């Protein structure tokens, strides 16, 4: 029997280890790794910062990238920042880093 393939965008077994966006962590495992509660992770979903993928059974699955974002939010919350404000800060930081990455990829502007 040949396993079903989900298309070329689905990483192979070896590629999953390197793919920071592969949803490889269950909610319970993610909460344990972050030292937080599952409710905290749900609140990040509700705030719109992190939208975990869902397993066939409907369970939330998180990627390493999402866990890094959650870690940063947790740091801000631990410093006294409200969770909604922390999510907004992280969102803006992410947008800034993406804009910087795009600017670097385009190279210096030589037009006068």
ZICOR-V413564 format. One record per residue. N is the residue number from 0. RES is the residue in one letter. SS is DSSP state (hx for helix, st for strand, lp for the rest). PSI is psi in whole degrees, 0 to 359 (* if undefined). BURIAL is b if it has 9 or more other C-alpha atoms within 8 Angstrom, else e. Layout:
# ZICOR-V413564
{{N:RES:SS:PSI:BURIAL} {N:RES:SS:PSI:BURIAL}}
This chain:
# ZICOR-V413564
{{0:X:lp:132:e} {1:X:lp:128:e} {2:X:lp:149:e} {3:X:lp:140:e} {4:X:lp:141:e} {5:X:lp:10:e} {6:X:lp:171:e} {7:X:lp:341:e} {8:X:lp:345:e} {9:X:lp:121:e} {10:X:lp:148:b} {11:X:lp:173:e} {12:X:hx:312:e} {13:X:hx:324:e} {14:X:hx:334:e} {15:X:hx:329:b} {16:X:hx:329:e} {17:X:hx:347:e} {18:X:lp:108:e} {19:X:lp:350:e} {20:X:lp:2:e} {21:X:lp:126:b} {22:X:lp:77:b} {23:X:lp:2:e} {24:X:st:128:b} {25:X:st:165:b} {26:X:hx:316:b} {27:X:hx:316:e} {28:X:hx:317:e} {29:X:hx:315:b} {30:X:hx:319:b} {31:X:hx:315:b} {32:X:hx:323:e} {33:X:hx:347:b} {34:X:lp:37:e} {35:X:lp:187:e} {36:X:lp:163:e} {37:X:hx:328:b} {38:X:hx:324:e} {39:X:hx:315:e} {40:X:hx:320:b} {41:X:hx:323:e} {42:X:hx:329:e} {43:X:hx:326:b} {44:X:hx:314:b} {45:X:hx:325:e} {46:X:lp:349:b} {47:X:lp:6:e} {48:X:lp:316:b} {49:X:lp:126:b} {50:X:lp:96:e} {51:X:lp:152:b} {52:X:st:165:e} {53:X:st:140:b} {54:X:lp:174:e} {55:X:lp:330:e} {56:X:lp:2:e} {57:X:lp:7:e} {58:X:lp:142:b} {59:X:st:140:b} {60:X:st:131:b} {61:X:st:149:b} {62:X:lp:168:b} {63:X:hx:322:b} {64:X:hx:315:e} {65:X:hx:323:b} {66:X:hx:326:b} {67:X:hx:319:e} {68:X:hx:315:b} {69:X:hx:323:b} {70:X:hx:318:b} {71:X:hx:319:b} {72:X:hx:315:b} {73:X:hx:319:e} {74:X:hx:315:e} {75:X:hx:319:b} {76:X:hx:319:b} {77:X:hx:335:e} {78:X:lp:0:e} {79:X:lp:4:e} {80:X:lp:137:b} {81:X:lp:148:e} {82:X:hx:321:e} {83:X:hx:318:e} {84:X:hx:320:e} {85:X:hx:318:b} {86:X:hx:320:b} {87:X:hx:317:b} {88:X:hx:313:e} {89:X:hx:319:b} {90:X:hx:315:b} {91:X:hx:320:e} {92:X:hx:318:e} {93:X:hx:318:e} {94:X:hx:319:e} {95:X:hx:314:e} {96:X:hx:322:e} {97:X:hx:318:e} {98:X:hx:319:e} {99:X:hx:320:e} {100:X:hx:316:e} {101:X:hx:320:e} {102:X:hx:318:b} {103:X:hx:323:e} {104:X:hx:329:e} {105:X:hx:340:e} {106:X:lp:179:e} {107:X:lp:146:e} {108:X:lp:114:e} {109:X:lp:4:e} {110:X:lp:138:e} {111:X:lp:*:e}}
